[in-house]
Each structure stands twice: as C-alpha cells, then as structure tokens.
Amino acid sequence: MIALVAAKQRPVHRLWVCAMLWPHAQTRRATASLRSAMWRLQPVGAEALLVVDPQYVALSPEVRVDLHEARDHIECLLDHSEPAGADPTLIAELLPLLRAGDLLDGWDEAWVVRERDAYRATRAAALDLLGRNSDKQVPHYSRTSRHSVHPLRPVAPANNDPGEP
C-alpha cells in the first residue's frame, strides 16, 4: 500500500487504492482489507509515512521518494532540446537515479507493471537525450545499468567498484 501511494505524487482516493490492491474483491471486502492494512502499519510505525483522511490517502510531506525526484529531473532535462542546455547539477543529480535500475524490480502486480512501463519510457527518453551528447556532457556516462536496486534500500557498489553510486 505504501509503495502504491508513493508511486503517485498526489493524494489518491481510498477506493482507487482498494481497486489497485484488491482488484477482484467486492468493494466492501476491499475497503475492509484497506482498513486492516492501515491498522497493521501502526505497530511498526509505518503509518507516519501516510496522511489518511476519510476519502484520500497520500504520502506524508516529510517522505522523500527517489522516483519523484527522477521524474522531476527528467522533466526538466526533457524541457531542453539538448543536454548541454540543461544545468550540469541537474544532470549530476539525475545520473545516479537513472542508473538505479527498474522500479520495484521483481514485483509483478498489475499496477506496478503499469508504473514501471511508464517510468521506463520516461527514463529511456532521458537516457537517449543524454546518450546523444555523452562525450560532451558526461564523459563517464554509461547507458546501461549493471544491477537492479530495491527502491527502499541504499545502492551498494557492484563488484566493489567505488565509482558506481
């Protein structure tokens, strides 16, 4: 549930959350499952990650999501016709996010697949734009990712390579 809400940059209706997480359940059963899931978050302190009201669920404003950062940076990058017109700081912040791998890699729920496909398309556009001028803008840029990363854990260097974020 937290990953679903975190994938969005806005509050989402509770019934929409129910439809995404329990697509084959009747509405009454799905809303009961949502209440139960939110109740089970309390003992582990995860309810602080969410802002819940009678109709909507949103991510708490204090929570930072790298997917949101990546989307925002990609949008800024794509607003320029060439990466050379983009702020070098923006590109430096974006590259580790682009190298991080697939969104929720290994998850196969339908909503994750849709989010992953949308992010892949956006990410590919940014990689293509950066790749066209990689020798000028970012000389050590590699278009391929050597490993996939779970979104909630820090990235560990692959093969003890200190150059990889």
Secondary structure as a PSIPRED ss2 file (coil, helix, strand):
# PSIPRED VFORMAT (PSIPRED V4.0)

   1 M C   1.000  0.000  0.000
   2 I H   0.000  1.000  0.000
   3 A H   0.000  1.000  0.000
   4 L H   0.000  1.000  0.000
   5 V H   0.000  1.000  0.000
   6 A H   0.000  1.000  0.000
   7 A H   0.000  1.000  0.000
   8 K C   1.000  0.000  0.000
   9 Q C   1.000  0.000  0.000
  10 R C   1.000  0.000  0.000
  11 P C   1.000  0.000  0.000
  12 V E   0.000  0.000  1.000
  13 H E   0.000  0.000  1.000
  14 R H   0.000  1.000  0.000
  15 L H   0.000  1.000  0.000
  16 W H   0.000  1.000  0.000
  17 V H   0.000  1.000  0.000
  18 C H   0.000  1.000  0.000
  19 A H   0.000  1.000  0.000
  20 M H   0.000  1.000  0.000
  21 L H   0.000  1.000  0.000
  22 W C   1.000  0.000  0.000
  23 P C   1.000  0.000  0.000
  24 H C   1.000  0.000  0.000
  25 A C   1.000  0.000  0.000
  26 Q C   1.000  0.000  0.000
  27 T H   0.000  1.000  0.000
  28 R H   0.000  1.000  0.000
  29 R H   0.000  1.000  0.000
  30 A H   0.000  1.000  0.000
  31 T H   0.000  1.000  0.000
  32 A H   0.000  1.000  0.000
  33 S H   0.000  1.000  0.000
  34 L H   0.000  1.000  0.000
  35 R H   0.000  1.000  0.000
  36 S H   0.000  1.000  0.000
  37 A H   0.000  1.000  0.000
  38 M H   0.000  1.000  0.000
  39 W H   0.000  1.000  0.000
  40 R H   0.000  1.000  0.000
  41 L H   0.000  1.000  0.000
  42 Q H   0.000  1.000  0.000
  43 P H   0.000  1.000  0.000
  44 V H   0.000  1.000  0.000
  45 G C   1.000  0.000  0.000
  46 A H   0.000  1.000  0.000
  47 E H   0.000  1.000  0.000
  48 A H   0.000  1.000  0.000
  49 L H   0.000  1.000  0.000
  50 L E   0.000  0.000  1.000
  51 V E   0.000  0.000  1.000
  52 V E   0.000  0.000  1.000
  53 D C   1.000  0.000  0.000
  54 P C   1.000  0.000  0.000
  55 Q C   1.000  0.000  0.000
  56 Y E   0.000  0.000  1.000
  57 V E   0.000  0.000  1.000
  58 A E   0.000  0.000  1.000
  59 L E   0.000  0.000  1.000
  60 S C   1.000  0.000  0.000
  61 P C   1.000  0.000  0.000
  62 E C   1.000  0.000  0.000
  63 V C   1.000  0.000  0.000
  64 R C   1.000  0.000  0.000
  65 V C   1.000  0.000  0.000
  66 D H   0.000  1.000  0.000
  67 L H   0.000  1.000  0.000
  68 H H   0.000  1.000  0.000
  69 E H   0.000  1.000  0.000
  70 A H   0.000  1.000  0.000
  71 R H   0.000  1.000  0.000
  72 D H   0.000  1.000  0.000
  73 H H   0.000  1.000  0.000
  74 I H   0.000  1.000  0.000
  75 E H   0.000  1.000  0.000
  76 C H   0.000  1.000  0.000
  77 L H   0.000  1.000  0.000
  78 L H   0.000  1.000  0.000
  79 D C   1.000  0.000  0.000
  80 H C   1.000  0.000  0.000
  81 S C   1.000  0.000  0.000
  82 E C   1.000  0.000  0.000
  83 P H   0.000  1.000  0.000
  84 A H   0.000  1.000  0.000
  85 G H   0.000  1.000  0.000
  86 A C   1.000  0.000  0.000
  87 D C   1.000  0.000  0.000
  88 P H   0.000  1.000  0.000
  89 T H   0.000  1.000  0.000
  90 L H   0.000  1.000  0.000
  91 I H   0.000  1.000  0.000
  92 A H   0.000  1.000  0.000
  93 E H   0.000  1.000  0.000
  94 L H   0.000  1.000  0.000
  95 L H   0.000  1.000  0.000
  96 P H   0.000  1.000  0.000
  97 L H   0.000  1.000  0.000
  98 L H   0.000  1.000  0.000
  99 R H   0.000  1.000  0.000
 100 A C   1.000  0.000  0.000
 101 G C   1.000  0.000  0.000
 102 D C   1.000  0.000  0.000
 103 L C   1.000  0.000  0.000
 104 L C   1.000  0.000  0.000
 105 D C   1.000  0.000  0.000
 106 G C   1.000  0.000  0.000
 107 W C   1.000  0.000  0.000
 108 D C   1.000  0.000  0.000
 109 E C   1.000  0.000  0.000
 110 A H   0.000  1.000  0.000
 111 W H   0.000  1.000  0.000
 112 V H   0.000  1.000  0.000
 113 V H   0.000  1.000  0.000
 114 R H   0.000  1.000  0.000
 115 E H   0.000  1.000  0.000
 116 R H   0.000  1.000  0.000
 117 D H   0.000  1.000  0.000
 118 A H   0.000  1.000  0.000
 119 Y H   0.000  1.000  0.000
 120 R H   0.000  1.000  0.000
 121 A H   0.000  1.000  0.000
 122 T H   0.000  1.000  0.000
 123 R H   0.000  1.000  0.000
 124 A H   0.000  1.000  0.000
 125 A H   0.000  1.000  0.000
 126 A H   0.000  1.000  0.000
 127 L H   0.000  1.000  0.000
 128 D H   0.000  1.000  0.000
 129 L H   0.000  1.000  0.000
 130 L H   0.000  1.000  0.000
 131 G H   0.000  1.000  0.000
 132 R H   0.000  1.000  0.000
 133 N C   1.000  0.000  0.000
 134 S H   0.000  1.000  0.000
 135 D H   0.000  1.000  0.000
 136 K H   0.000  1.000  0.000
 137 Q H   0.000  1.000  0.000
 138 V C   1.000  0.000  0.000
 139 P C   1.000  0.000  0.000
 140 H C   1.000  0.000  0.000
 141 Y C   1.000  0.000  0.000
 142 S C   1.000  0.000  0.000
 143 R C   1.000  0.000  0.000
 144 T C   1.000  0.000  0.000
 145 S C   1.000  0.000  0.000
 146 R C   1.000  0.000  0.000
 147 H C   1.000  0.000  0.000
 148 S C   1.000  0.000  0.000
 149 V C   1.000  0.000  0.000
 150 H C   1.000  0.000  0.000
 151 P C   1.000  0.000  0.000
 152 L C   1.000  0.000  0.000
 153 R C   1.000  0.000  0.000
 154 P C   1.000  0.000  0.000
 155 V C   1.000  0.000  0.000
 156 A C   1.000  0.000  0.000
 157 P C   1.000  0.000  0.000
 158 A H   0.000  1.000  0.000
 159 N H   0.000  1.000  0.000
 160 N H   0.000  1.000  0.000
 161 D C   1.000  0.000  0.000
 162 P C   1.000  0.000  0.000
 163 G C   1.000  0.000  0.000
 164 E C   1.000  0.000  0.000
 165 P C   1.000  0.000  0.000
